[in-house]
Amino acid sequence: MQEQLSDLKAILHSKRANIYYLEKCRVMQKDGRVLYLTEARSENQYWNIPIANTTCLLLGTGTSVTQAAMRMLASAGVLVGFCGGGGTPLLMANEVEWLTPQSEYRPTEYLQGWVSFWFDDHKRLQAAKSMQEARIAYLSRIWGKDRELGREGFDSQSPQLTTALNTFSAQTKSARNTGELLQIEARLTKQLYKIACHVTAYGDFTRERDAQDLANSFLNHGNYLAYGLAATTLWVLGVPHGFAVMHGKTRRGALVFDVADLIKDTLILPWAFICAKEGATEQEFRQQCLQAFTDHKALDFMFNEVKKIALRTDWDSC
């Protein structure tokens, strides 16, 4: 059994393709595999979860999980989160927390690199700026080459987006503290919402997490998928979720928000509005997001950026 469990880690986390959201089922271990059991009218049905190629598992309403299944999920390095219906919210008050596999053998290199700058306000601000620069560079690159997004009107060369990104970049460089940086980020996101509403002809839109319209619901749902990728990245690299560079030192899950922001505007935001315009189901939207994560190597990008920041040593020269 020990050899079988170690084999489950053969696929690097940065290369894994699957995120699962399950509801009204029982997750269990059977014959050396993790399955989920659904109750049909005539018979019970078992479905396999390929845990060796899975990053995280969201358990929604009406779910239960056995101890044996959790043991196998932990052995494969799969993060597990309990959430409400439709994938949101994660049920830990207003924090992002996950059941992370227990391991004494994760690397300490990245944690040591992260704390080497984190207690210095200036260096931490430079790290936050670096993440924001990587975020808009990723957006420009993906919106410039994704044909589906291009057909829907999301064009990295549009004058409105170019102006917004150039302004954001200039203001980010001159920001004096993380408070200013958060305000600059909020203004950019509002501009991206306006662009999305315009190109999809969505109409009036206000970002409200409790709103019931499709765009807001899809944004909530997609953001939690991104949080799952971010939490996985940080767990694998051994960086605790509390060492945030932007979202506040007093929120122990805040670094998850920082890392998720690397991809949210690029991949979640446009597809939330496109799918809302088309009247897609939650499942169709989720599949579209997961396909975008795979097509554009979102997890690889997150890993590379976190590692780059953790190992950078020239913050004083910034």
ZAROPA-10212 format. One line per 4 residues: for each residue x, y, z of C-alpha. Coordinates in nm, 4 decimals. Layout:
REM ZAROPA-10212
X Y Z  ...
***
This chain:
REM ZAROPA-10212
0.0000 0.0000 0.0000  0.2845 0.2403 0.0815  0.4304 0.1998 -0.2667  0.0914 0.2632 -0.4236
0.0413 0.5828 -0.2235  0.3834 0.7200 -0.3135  0.3136 0.6541 -0.6810  0.0159 0.8900 -0.6596
0.2550 1.1870 -0.6361  0.4081 1.1150 -0.9770  0.2224 1.4054 -1.1438  0.3631 1.7425 -1.0378
0.1030 1.9707 -0.8817  0.1831 2.2442 -1.1324  0.0860 2.0056 -1.4137  -0.2377 1.8719 -1.2641
-0.5583 1.9407 -1.4554  -0.8547 1.8630 -1.2292  -1.0582 2.0525 -0.9708  -1.3741 1.8817 -0.8468
-1.6880 2.0339 -0.7011  -1.9224 1.7694 -0.5575  -2.2623 1.7894 -0.3912  -2.5234 1.5433 -0.2626
-2.2841 1.2500 -0.2584  -2.0551 1.0450 -0.0364  -1.6801 1.0424 -0.0973  -1.5257 0.7109 -0.0030
-1.2367 0.4721 -0.0604  -1.3070 0.1458 -0.2418  -1.0594 -0.1069 -0.3820  -0.7671 0.1350 -0.3498
-0.9446 0.4212 -0.5286  -1.1304 0.7329 -0.4157  -1.4877 0.7328 -0.5428  -1.7986 0.9367 -0.4921
-2.1337 0.7671 -0.4535  -2.4554 0.9206 -0.5801  -2.8018 0.7909 -0.5068  -3.0097 0.7242 -0.8178
-3.3717 0.6123 -0.8162  -3.3010 0.2568 -0.9209  -2.9425 0.2029 -0.8065  -2.6422 0.3705 -0.6501
-2.3733 0.4905 -0.8880  -1.9984 0.5099 -0.8195  -1.7714 0.7573 -0.9996  -1.3923 0.7571 -0.9825
-1.1875 1.0634 -0.8785  -0.8396 1.0532 -1.0412  -0.6655 1.1915 -0.7343  -0.3141 1.1731 -0.8813
-0.4175 1.4387 -1.1355  -0.6304 1.6509 -0.8998  -0.5308 1.9740 -0.7249  -0.8264 2.0336 -0.4936
-1.1700 1.9049 -0.4035  -1.4647 2.1287 -0.3140  -1.7361 1.9529 -0.1136  -2.0717 2.1290 -0.1384
-2.4106 2.0738 0.0215  -2.5177 1.7233 0.1140  -2.1699 1.5687 0.1033  -1.9777 1.3464 0.3408
-1.6290 1.1996 0.3246  -1.4817 0.8947 0.4955  -1.1599 0.8787 0.6931  -1.0142 0.6272 0.4454
-1.0855 0.8609 0.1534  -0.9221 1.1544 0.3339  -0.6147 0.9401 0.3994  -0.5780 0.8682 0.0279
-0.6496 1.2300 -0.0707  -0.3803 1.3451 0.1725  -0.1350 1.0888 0.0365  -0.1893 1.2252 -0.3137
-0.1506 1.5860 -0.1944  -0.5092 1.6895 -0.2732  -0.6438 1.9921 -0.0821  -1.0028 1.9623 0.0414
-1.2402 2.2516 0.1085  -1.5961 2.2472 0.2406  -1.8193 2.5026 0.0705  -2.1776 2.6093 0.0172
-2.3943 2.5353 -0.2842  -2.2480 2.6172 -0.6240  -1.8924 2.6190 -0.4920  -1.9268 2.9282 -0.2714
-1.8577 3.0318 -0.0073  -1.5899 2.8334 0.1665  -1.7296 2.7640 0.5107  -1.4648 2.9278 0.7279
-1.6263 3.2651 0.8058  -1.4565 3.5214 0.5814  -1.1222 3.3446 0.5612  -0.9981 3.1083 0.2955
-0.8926 2.7906 0.4687  -0.8379 2.4394 0.3423  -0.7858 2.0960 0.4846  -0.4242 2.0550 0.3777
-0.2469 1.7193 0.3668  -0.0147 1.6645 0.6594  0.3475 1.6400 0.5506  0.6757 1.6985 0.7306
0.8741 1.6783 0.4069  0.7616 1.9839 0.2129  1.0437 2.2217 0.1106  1.1501 2.5032 0.3415
1.3503 2.6894 0.0769  1.0578 2.9041 -0.0380  0.9325 2.9783 0.3130  1.2784 3.0922 0.4161
1.3020 3.3123 0.1080  0.9571 3.4580 0.1699  1.0171 3.5510 0.5340  1.3567 3.6993 0.4447
1.1749 3.9982 0.2906  0.8274 3.9797 0.4439  0.9021 4.1606 0.7721  1.0443 4.4605 0.5855
0.7658 4.6998 0.4755  0.9568 4.8284 0.1726  1.0503 4.4836 0.0459  0.6993 4.3507 0.1011
0.5599 4.6427 -0.1013  0.8052 4.5671 -0.3830  0.6918 4.2040 -0.3817  0.3294 4.3188 -0.4079
0.4169 4.5423 -0.7018  0.5986 4.2538 -0.8686  0.2850 4.0386 -0.8440  0.0721 4.3154 -0.9938
0.3130 4.3585 -1.2850  0.3063 3.9834 -1.3484  -0.0732 3.9899 -1.3330  -0.1187 4.2487 -1.6106
0.1583 4.0961 -1.8211  -0.0283 3.7642 -1.8067  -0.3562 3.9354 -1.8987  -0.2013 4.1117 -2.1974
-0.0429 3.7907 -2.3206  -0.3490 3.5679 -2.2825  -0.6034 3.8159 -2.4172  -0.3684 3.8738 -2.7075
-0.3526 3.5089 -2.8146  -0.6769 3.3407 -2.7008  -0.8919 3.3140 -3.0128  -1.2149 3.2441 -2.8259
-1.1756 3.5512 -2.6086  -1.0805 3.7502 -2.9180  -1.3992 3.6464 -3.0960  -1.5969 3.7654 -2.7940
-1.4288 4.1080 -2.8073  -1.1634 4.0718 -2.5368  -0.8700 4.2219 -2.7258  -0.5437 4.3143 -2.5554
-0.4822 4.5793 -2.8223  -0.8070 4.7697 -2.7688  -0.7425 5.1377 -2.6854  -0.9596 5.1234 -2.3719
-0.7711 4.8258 -2.2268  -0.4298 4.9555 -2.3299  -0.4974 5.2870 -2.1566  -0.6245 5.1110 -1.8437
-0.3216 4.8811 -1.8202  -0.0701 5.1600 -1.8871  -0.2303 5.3765 -1.6189  -0.2337 5.0857 -1.3764
0.1329 5.0083 -1.4416  0.2419 5.3695 -1.3891  0.0358 5.4123 -1.0716  0.1575 5.0789 -0.9341
0.5201 5.1837 -0.9697  0.4584 5.5065 -0.7782  0.2390 5.3575 -0.5015  0.3783 5.4370 -0.1568
0.2035 5.1640 0.0418  -0.0234 4.8625 0.0054  -0.3307 5.0732 0.0819  -0.2663 5.2807 -0.2305
-0.1914 4.9643 -0.4246  -0.5265 4.8112 -0.3278  -0.7087 5.1261 -0.4419  -0.5249 5.1203 -0.7753
-0.6112 4.7533 -0.8173  -0.9791 4.8213 -0.7400  -0.9929 5.0932 -1.0065  -0.8424 4.8608 -1.2665
-1.0893 4.5841 -1.1847  -1.3821 4.8274 -1.2217  -1.2499 4.9277 -1.5634  -1.2224 4.5617 -1.6636
-1.5844 4.5088 -1.5551  -1.6860 4.8001 -1.7785  -1.4944 4.6538 -2.0720  -1.6548 4.3127 -2.0150
-2.0038 4.4635 -1.9927  -1.9441 4.6585 -2.3128  -1.8086 4.3756 -2.5292  -2.0721 4.1254 -2.4108
-2.3568 4.3808 -2.4084  -2.4356 4.2639 -2.0556  -2.5984 4.5902 -1.9472  -2.5798 4.7486 -1.6041
-2.3531 4.5661 -1.3624  -2.2453 4.6220 -1.0037  -2.0081 4.3821 -0.8351  -2.1889 4.2430 -0.5331
-2.0942 3.9074 -0.3859  -2.4476 3.8431 -0.2611  -2.6190 3.9419 -0.5860  -2.8157 3.6748 -0.7702
-2.7485 3.7729 -1.1326  -2.5462 3.5274 -1.3405  -2.2335 3.7409 -1.3824  -2.1931 3.7940 -1.0072
-2.2676 3.4276 -0.9351  -2.0149 3.3104 -1.1934  -1.7519 3.5524 -1.0624  -1.7990 3.4125 -0.7108
-1.7820 3.0549 -0.8369  -1.4801 3.1103 -1.0605  -1.2904 3.3031 -0.7950  -1.3155 3.0085 -0.5566
-1.1713 2.7834 -0.8250  -0.8790 3.0257 -0.8475  -0.8479 3.0219 -0.4668  -0.8174 2.6434 -0.4862
-0.5260 2.6707 -0.7293  -0.3608 2.9394 -0.5163  -0.3980 2.7389 -0.1944  -0.2511 2.4336 -0.3670
0.0455 2.6347 -0.4962  0.1260 2.7737 -0.1531  0.0856 2.4387 0.0222  0.3165 2.2588 -0.2217
0.5828 2.5313 -0.1897  0.5445 2.5418 0.1884  0.4507 2.9104 0.2191  0.1840 2.9716 0.4894
-0.1325 3.1497 0.3777  -0.0851 3.4270 0.6333  0.2225 3.5843 0.4704  0.0229 3.8162 0.2425
0.1883 4.1018 0.0563  -0.1279 4.2968 -0.0314  -0.4505 4.1845 0.1298  -0.3559 4.2496 0.4911
-0.1286 4.0959 0.7503  -0.4192 4.0329 0.9888  -0.6039 3.7815 0.7659  -0.4435 3.4410 0.7834
-0.5737 3.3334 0.4439  -0.4856 3.6551 0.2642  -0.1898 3.5283 0.0607  -0.4342 3.2950 -0.1162
-0.6157 3.6080 -0.2406  -0.2877 3.7636 -0.3568  -0.1844 3.4591 -0.5592  -0.5329 3.4002 -0.7028
-0.5332 3.7591 -0.8309  -0.2580 3.6599 -1.0726  -0.5161 3.4862 -1.2931  -0.8644 3.5997 -1.1853
-0.8991 3.9038 -1.4129  -0.7421 3.7230 -1.7057  -0.9429 3.3997 -1.7027  -1.2374 3.4182 -1.4616
-1.3669 3.7681 -1.5340  -1.4183 3.7436 -1.9127  -1.5696 3.3960 -1.9028  -1.8082 3.4967 -1.6232
-1.9591 3.7634 -1.8488  -1.9495 3.5508 -2.1651  -2.1216 3.2581 -1.9953  -2.3724 3.4906 -1.8281
-2.4595 3.6397 -2.1675  -2.5124 3.2900 -2.3087  -2.7193 3.1742 -2.0106  -2.4770 2.8913 -1.9303
-2.5221 2.6584 -1.6345  -2.2846 2.6544 -1.3379  -2.1366 2.3287 -1.4623  -2.0772 2.4684 -1.8118
-1.9115 2.7771 -1.6662  -1.6956 2.5655 -1.4350  -1.5832 2.3448 -1.7234  -1.4953 2.6527 -1.9273
-1.2824 2.7890 -1.6423  -1.1024 2.4589 -1.5910  -1.0329 2.4360 -1.9640  -0.8918 2.7898 -1.9583
-0.6709 2.7000 -1.6599  -0.5309 2.4079 -1.8574  -0.4971 2.5869 -2.1932  -0.3082 2.8797 -2.0429
-0.1085 2.6880 -1.7799  -0.2515 2.8913 -1.4932  -0.1106 2.6658 -1.2226  0.2362 2.6676 -1.3797
0.2211 3.0477 -1.3904  0.1255 3.0690 -1.0214  0.4054 2.8342 -0.9183  0.6649 3.0247 -1.1198
0.5646 3.3651 -0.9842  0.5580 3.2560 -0.6187  0.8947 3.0818 -0.6568  1.0436 3.3842 -0.8329
0.9352 3.6213 -0.5558  1.0443 3.3847 -0.2782  1.3935 3.3410 -0.4219  1.4523 3.7030 -0.5260
1.7317 3.8712 -0.3302  1.7601 4.2194 -0.4857  1.4590 4.3924 -0.3250  1.6814 4.6660 -0.1814
1.7687 4.7858 -0.5327  1.4012 4.8305 -0.6315
***
